[in-house]
C-alpha cells in the first residue's frame, strides 16, 4: 500500500473514531444535562424528591411542568389523591392549594391550554411520573402523578414524562387517601417548593 493510501486510511479511521467519540460525548452530555424537577415535600412526609425529566419522550409535557415550576405555580399544592400501591397525584394549581378548600382538588389545572397526549412505549413502573388527564387523551394540563407501584394498565394511554431519581423514600411516606373515596386525602401532604435544575 502506498504511503498516500496508508495516510488516507489512517485519516478515515481517525475521522470515524472521532465521529464515534463525538456521538458518545453528545449522548453523555444530553443524559447528564437532562432537566430535573426538585420537589420539597412537607406534611407526614418530609424531604426532597428529584425527578429526572424526559424531554426526548414528552417535550411538551416537560416544557409545561418546567414553566409552571418556574412561575411558582406548584408551590403549596397538595397531594390530593394518593392510593396505596398505585400512585400519588398532585399539581392542581387552581383548586389544590394546601390549607384551602380542597373540595374541587383534582378538577382544575392552569390557565394554559390542555396538552395533546405524548404517548410512548415506556412502561409505568414504580417511580415513574405521568401526567394526569380527564377522559380525553388530550386533556392533560398541570396535574401529575408519581407511581408508588407498577401500573402497566396505564402504558400507552397516559403520558410518561419523568422518573424519580432521588427521594423515593419520601414519596413512600406521603399520606395515603381513603380508597373508598378514590384516594382522596383528608389532610394532605404538600409540595412546599418546586424548582427546576438544568
C-alpha positions as CSV (number, residue, x, y, z in Angstrom):
1,X,0.0,0.0,0.0
2,X,1.4,3.4,-0.9
3,X,2.1,5.9,1.8
4,X,-0.7,8.1,0.4
5,X,-3.2,5.3,0.7
6,X,-1.9,4.5,4.2
7,X,-2.3,8.1,5.2
8,X,-5.9,8.3,3.8
9,X,-6.9,5.0,5.5
10,X,-5.5,6.3,8.8
11,X,-7.3,9.6,8.3
12,X,-10.5,7.8,7.6
13,X,-10.2,5.6,10.7
14,X,-9.3,8.7,12.7
15,X,-12.4,10.6,11.5
16,X,-14.6,7.6,12.1
17,X,-13.2,7.3,15.6
18,X,-13.6,11.0,16.2
19,X,-17.2,10.9,15.0
20,X,-17.9,7.9,17.2
21,X,-16.3,9.7,20.2
22,X,-18.2,12.9,19.5
23,X,-21.5,11.0,19.2
24,X,-20.9,9.2,22.5
25,X,-19.9,12.5,24.2
26,X,-23.0,14.2,22.9
27,X,-25.2,11.4,24.2
28,X,-23.4,11.5,27.5
29,X,-23.8,15.3,27.7
30,X,-27.5,15.1,26.8
31,X,-28.1,12.4,29.5
32,X,-26.1,14.5,32.1
33,X,-28.0,17.6,31.1
34,X,-31.5,16.1,31.5
35,X,-33.6,18.6,33.3
36,X,-34.7,17.8,36.8
37,X,-37.7,18.8,38.9
38,X,-36.9,19.2,42.6
39,X,-39.9,19.0,45.0
40,X,-39.6,19.9,48.6
41,X,-42.4,17.8,50.4
42,X,-43.9,18.7,53.8
43,X,-46.6,17.1,55.9
44,X,-46.5,13.5,57.1
45,X,-43.7,13.0,54.6
46,X,-40.8,15.5,54.7
47,X,-37.9,15.7,52.3
48,X,-36.7,16.2,48.8
49,X,-37.8,14.4,45.7
50,X,-35.8,14.7,42.4
51,X,-37.5,13.8,39.1
52,X,-35.4,13.4,36.0
53,X,-37.5,14.7,33.1
54,X,-37.6,13.1,29.7
55,X,-37.9,15.8,27.1
56,X,-37.0,13.3,24.3
57,X,-40.1,11.3,25.2
58,X,-42.6,14.1,26.0
59,X,-41.2,17.5,25.1
60,X,-44.4,19.5,25.5
61,X,-45.3,18.0,28.9
62,X,-41.8,18.6,30.2
63,X,-41.9,22.2,28.9
64,X,-45.2,22.7,30.7
65,X,-44.1,21.3,34.0
66,X,-40.9,23.4,33.9
67,X,-42.8,26.5,33.0
68,X,-45.3,26.0,35.9
69,X,-42.4,25.3,38.3
70,X,-40.5,28.5,37.2
71,X,-43.7,30.5,37.8
72,X,-44.1,29.1,41.3
73,X,-47.4,27.7,40.4
74,X,-46.7,24.3,42.1
75,X,-45.6,25.8,45.4
76,X,-48.0,24.9,48.2
77,X,-50.1,22.4,46.1
78,X,-51.4,19.3,47.9
79,X,-51.0,15.7,47.1
80,X,-54.8,15.5,46.9
81,X,-55.2,11.9,45.7
82,X,-52.9,9.1,47.0
83,X,-53.8,5.4,46.5
84,X,-51.5,3.0,48.4
85,X,-49.6,0.7,46.0
86,X,-50.7,2.8,43.0
87,X,-49.8,6.5,42.8
88,X,-49.6,9.9,44.5
89,X,-51.3,12.7,42.5
90,X,-50.7,16.4,42.8
91,X,-50.4,19.5,40.6
92,X,-53.9,21.0,40.6
93,X,-52.6,24.6,40.6
94,X,-56.2,26.0,40.6
95,X,-58.0,24.1,43.3
96,X,-55.3,22.1,45.0
97,X,-53.7,24.7,47.4
98,X,-52.9,23.2,50.7
99,X,-54.7,24.9,53.6
100,X,-57.6,26.0,51.3
101,X,-60.9,24.4,50.4
102,X,-59.8,21.2,48.6
103,X,-63.3,20.1,47.7
104,X,-62.6,20.6,44.0
105,X,-59.0,19.5,44.1
106,X,-58.3,17.3,41.1
107,X,-60.7,19.0,38.8
108,X,-58.6,22.1,37.9
109,X,-55.5,23.0,36.0
110,X,-53.5,26.0,34.9
111,X,-54.8,28.8,32.7
112,X,-52.7,27.4,29.9
113,X,-54.3,25.2,27.2
114,X,-54.5,21.5,27.6
115,X,-51.8,19.4,26.0
116,X,-52.1,16.7,23.3
117,X,-51.0,13.3,24.5
118,X,-47.4,12.3,24.0
119,X,-47.7,8.6,24.5
120,X,-44.7,6.3,24.3
121,X,-43.8,2.6,24.7
122,X,-42.2,3.3,28.2
123,X,-43.8,1.3,31.0
124,X,-45.4,2.9,34.1
125,X,-43.3,1.3,36.8
126,X,-42.7,2.3,40.4
127,X,-41.0,5.7,40.5
128,X,-42.1,6.9,37.0
129,X,-44.0,10.1,36.7
130,X,-47.0,10.7,34.4
131,X,-49.4,13.4,33.5
132,X,-52.9,13.2,34.9
133,X,-55.8,13.9,32.5
134,X,-59.6,13.5,32.1
135,X,-61.2,11.1,29.8
136,X,-59.9,12.8,26.7
137,X,-56.3,11.7,25.8
138,X,-55.6,15.4,25.0
139,X,-56.7,16.9,28.3
140,X,-53.5,16.9,30.4
141,X,-52.7,20.3,31.9
142,X,-50.8,20.7,35.2
143,X,-51.6,17.7,37.3
144,X,-49.2,14.8,37.5
145,X,-48.7,11.6,39.5
146,X,-45.8,9.6,40.9
147,X,-46.2,5.8,40.7
148,X,-46.0,4.0,44.1
149,X,-46.1,0.6,42.3
150,X,-46.3,-0.7,38.7
151,X,-49.3,0.5,36.7
152,X,-48.9,-1.3,33.4
153,X,-52.6,-0.7,32.6
154,X,-51.6,3.0,32.1
155,X,-49.0,2.1,29.4
156,X,-49.7,3.9,26.1
157,X,-52.7,5.7,27.5
158,X,-51.1,8.3,29.7
159,X,-48.0,10.5,29.0
160,X,-45.0,9.4,31.0
161,X,-42.5,12.3,31.3
162,X,-40.1,11.5,34.1
163,X,-38.8,9.2,36.8
164,X,-37.8,9.7,40.4
165,X,-34.0,9.5,40.8
166,X,-33.8,10.7,44.4
167,X,-36.2,10.6,47.3
168,X,-38.5,7.7,46.5
169,X,-38.4,7.0,50.3
170,X,-40.1,10.4,50.7
171,X,-42.8,9.6,48.1
172,X,-43.4,6.3,50.0
173,X,-44.2,8.3,53.2
174,X,-46.8,10.7,51.6
175,X,-50.1,10.5,53.4
176,X,-52.4,8.0,51.9
177,X,-56.0,8.7,51.0
178,X,-59.2,6.8,51.5
179,X,-59.7,4.0,48.9
180,X,-63.4,4.2,49.3
181,X,-63.2,7.8,48.1
182,X,-60.8,7.1,45.2
183,X,-57.8,8.1,47.2
184,X,-59.0,11.5,48.4
185,X,-56.7,12.7,51.2
186,X,-58.4,14.4,54.2
187,X,-55.3,16.3,55.4
188,X,-52.8,16.0,52.5
189,X,-49.1,16.5,52.3
190,X,-48.0,19.2,50.0
191,X,-45.3,20.4,47.7
192,X,-43.8,23.4,49.6
193,X,-41.5,24.4,46.8
194,X,-40.9,23.1,43.3
195,X,-37.9,24.2,41.2
196,X,-36.0,23.0,38.1
197,X,-32.4,22.1,37.8
198,X,-30.7,22.1,34.4
